[in-house]
Amino acid sequence: MKIVTSLLLFAMAIGYSQSPAITFEALPQKLAEKPRPILVKVYTTWCAVCKIQDKKIEKDEALKKLLSEKCYFLELDAGSRKTIFFNYREYRFLGNGTGGMQSLAAAMANPQDGYPTWVLLDSNYRFIGNYNGLVETEQLRELLEQQ
């Protein structure tokens, strides 16, 4: 029985595709090795549209491949209380009563515009463009293929 359970768990682990996102900590090293555009998805854990976006990405193998090969894809939780180092600056959580926002998310996204917010930067952290809301996977693939 243990062998069958182990084999099932192993098969599930092989079949499970993880997000193509990298961490903010890994970004400087990766940029130094190979400059690429940076694509940041700013989201919140309570955002229903963000969850829909995640499912669309999860199901699209071609898009996940492009997110891994054409850019450095990062995901930023706007409600994160974690200190983030990005482009030689430190970003902290900005508390506001019982809520608040990660200061990097505040710099990249306007919460009134909704989530997710997509931010595209060049390899030198210069702003290229942004988009708010659900992006169809075909649109993301086209954008990444141009990079």
C-alpha positions in Angstrom: 0.0 0.0 0.0 2.8 2.4 0.8 4.4 1.8 -2.6 1.1 2.5 -4.4 0.7 5.7 -2.4 4.3 6.8 -3.1 3.9 6.1 -6.8 0.7 8.2 -6.9 2.3 11.1 -5.1 5.3 10.9 -7.4 3.1 10.9 -10.5 1.1 13.8 -9.2 4.3 15.8 -8.6 5.6 15.1 -12.1 2.3 16.1 -13.7 1.8 19.3 -11.6 3.1 22.4 -13.3 4.3 25.1 -11.1 4.0 28.9 -11.8 6.8 30.2 -14.1 7.3 33.1 -11.7 10.6 33.8 -10.2 11.3 35.6 -6.9 12.3 39.2 -6.4 15.4 37.9 -4.6 16.5 35.9 -7.7 15.8 38.8 -10.2 19.2 40.7 -9.9 21.2 37.6 -10.5 19.1 36.5 -13.4 19.3 40.0 -15.0 23.1 40.0 -14.6 23.3 36.6 -16.3 20.8 37.3 -19.1 19.0 40.7 -19.5 15.3 40.3 -20.3 12.2 42.3 -19.9 10.5 42.1 -16.5 6.7 41.3 -16.3 5.1 41.9 -12.9 1.6 40.7 -12.0 0.3 42.7 -9.0 -2.5 40.8 -7.4 -4.3 40.3 -4.1 -5.3 37.1 -2.4 -9.0 38.2 -2.3 -9.3 39.1 -6.0 -11.6 36.8 -7.9 -10.3 38.1 -11.3 -6.8 37.3 -10.2 -7.7 33.7 -9.4 -9.4 33.4 -12.9 -6.2 34.8 -14.4 -4.1 32.3 -12.5 -6.2 29.4 -13.8 -5.9 30.6 -17.4 -2.1 30.8 -17.1 -2.0 27.4 -15.4 -3.8 25.7 -18.3 -1.7 27.3 -21.1 1.6 25.4 -21.4 2.7 27.6 -24.4 2.2 30.8 -22.3 4.0 29.3 -19.3 6.9 28.5 -21.6 7.0 32.1 -22.9 6.8 33.5 -19.4 9.9 31.4 -18.5 11.9 32.1 -21.7 11.0 35.6 -22.9 10.9 37.6 -19.7 11.4 37.4 -15.9 7.9 36.9 -14.6 7.2 38.0 -11.0 4.1 37.9 -8.9 3.5 40.6 -6.3 0.8 40.3 -3.6 -0.3 43.9 -3.0 -1.2 42.9 0.6 2.2 41.3 1.3 3.9 42.4 4.6 7.2 41.1 3.4 10.1 43.6 2.8 11.1 43.5 -0.9 14.3 44.7 -2.5 13.7 45.8 -6.1 15.9 47.9 -8.4 18.3 48.7 -5.5 15.5 50.0 -3.3 13.7 48.6 -0.3 9.9 48.4 -0.2 7.9 47.7 2.9 4.3 47.3 3.9 2.4 50.5 4.3 0.0 49.9 7.2 -3.3 51.8 7.2 -5.5 50.9 10.2 -6.3 47.2 9.9 -5.2 47.1 6.3 -2.5 48.4 4.1 -0.5 47.8 1.0 3.0 46.7 0.0 4.8 49.9 -1.0 6.1 48.3 -4.3 2.6 47.4 -5.2 1.5 51.0 -4.5 4.4 52.3 -6.8 3.3 49.9 -9.6 -0.5 49.7 -9.3 -3.4 51.9 -8.5 -5.8 49.9 -6.3 -8.8 52.0 -7.7 -7.9 50.6 -11.2 -8.5 47.0 -9.9 -6.4 43.9 -10.0 -4.5 42.2 -11.4 -2.3 44.9 -12.7 0.3 43.9 -15.2 3.5 46.0 -15.4 6.1 45.5 -18.1 9.6 46.9 -17.6 12.8 46.6 -19.6 15.9 44.9 -18.2 17.0 48.2 -16.8 13.8 48.6 -14.8 12.4 51.3 -17.1 8.7 51.3 -17.5 7.3 50.0 -20.9 3.6 49.8 -20.1 0.9 48.4 -17.9 -2.6 47.0 -18.1 -5.3 46.5 -15.5 -7.6 43.6 -15.3 -8.0 40.2 -16.9 -5.7 39.6 -19.8 -6.5 36.8 -22.3 -3.8 34.3 -22.7 -3.6 35.0 -26.4 -2.9 38.6 -25.7 -0.1 37.7 -23.2 1.4 35.2 -25.7 1.5 37.9 -28.4 3.1 40.5 -26.1 5.8 38.0 -25.0 6.5 36.8 -28.5 7.4 40.4 -29.4 10.0 40.7 -26.7 
